Amino acid sequence: MQDPIHDAGTFESANARQYMKQLCKHFAHKVETRLTDDTGEIDFPFGKAHLEATDARLDVRLAAPDEDGLLKARQVIDNHLCRFAFREEVKTVTWQSAA
């Protein structure tokens, strides 16, 4: 079995906790999610997202079995944050690597 590949990103926002909760609650009817006040996890079929929120940002760590899964996880997180944060100036995660 191959080790998963990883990616990490940051979404700067004073509403980071709200967006983390929205992401987890939104996907809870489709996949397994876990949520605390400061962290969340989403188990997509193509990879896992670990979310950590502070007062100023949402940190996202992704793990997937391959590049396709990693790219899909990034797209899903980006697309949903863009919709949830429509009032924000910056609407996408700043990813640290280019999958």
C-alpha positions in Angstrom: 0.0 0.0 0.0 1.3 3.4 -1.0 1.8 6.2 1.5 -0.6 9.1 1.0 0.5 12.3 -0.4 -0.1 15.6 1.4 -0.9 19.2 0.7 -1.5 22.2 3.1 -3.1 25.5 2.6 -4.4 28.6 4.5 -7.5 30.6 4.2 -7.1 34.0 5.9 -10.4 35.1 7.5 -11.8 36.4 10.7 -14.7 33.9 10.0 -12.5 30.8 9.9 -14.3 28.9 12.6 -17.7 29.6 10.9 -16.4 28.3 7.5 -14.9 25.2 9.1 -18.2 24.4 10.8 -20.1 25.0 7.5 -17.8 22.7 5.6 -18.1 19.9 8.1 -21.9 20.3 8.5 -22.3 20.5 4.7 -20.5 17.3 4.0 -21.8 15.4 7.1 -24.9 14.1 5.1 -22.6 12.5 2.5 -19.4 11.4 4.3 -18.0 11.0 7.8 -17.0 14.2 9.5 -15.8 15.2 12.9 -16.0 18.7 14.4 -14.8 20.4 17.6 -14.6 24.1 18.4 -11.2 24.4 16.7 -10.7 21.4 14.4 -12.6 19.4 11.8 -12.1 16.4 9.6 -13.8 15.4 6.4 -13.3 11.8 5.0 -13.9 12.2 1.3 -13.8 9.0 -0.8 -10.8 10.5 -2.6 -8.9 11.8 0.5 -9.1 13.3 3.9 -9.2 17.0 4.9 -8.1 18.1 8.4 -9.2 21.6 9.3 -7.9 23.8 12.0 -9.4 27.2 12.7 -8.1 30.2 14.6 -9.4 33.8 15.0 -7.6 34.8 11.8 -7.3 31.8 9.5 -8.4 28.3 8.5 -5.5 25.8 8.0 -6.3 22.9 5.7 -4.2 19.7 5.5 -5.1 17.2 2.9 -4.0 13.6 2.5 -4.9 11.5 -0.6 -3.7 8.2 -2.1 -2.6 9.9 -5.4 -2.4 13.2 -7.2 -5.9 12.9 -8.7 -7.4 12.6 -5.2 -5.3 15.5 -3.9 -6.4 17.7 -6.7 -10.1 16.8 -6.3 -9.9 17.5 -2.5 -8.3 20.9 -3.2 -11.0 21.7 -5.7 -13.8 20.6 -3.4 -12.5 22.7 -0.5 -11.8 25.7 -2.8 -15.2 25.6 -4.5 -17.1 25.3 -1.2 -15.1 28.0 0.6 -15.6 30.3 -2.4 -19.4 29.9 -2.0 -19.4 30.1 1.7 -17.1 33.2 1.8 -18.8 35.2 -1.0 -18.5 38.4 1.1 -14.7 37.9 1.6 -12.1 39.7 -0.6 -10.0 36.5 -1.0 -12.1 33.4 -1.7 -9.6 30.6 -2.2 -7.1 28.7 -0.1 -3.4 29.6 -0.6 -1.9 26.1 -1.2 1.7 25.5 -0.3 2.3 23.0 -3.1 1.1 22.7 -6.7 -0.7 19.4 -7.1 
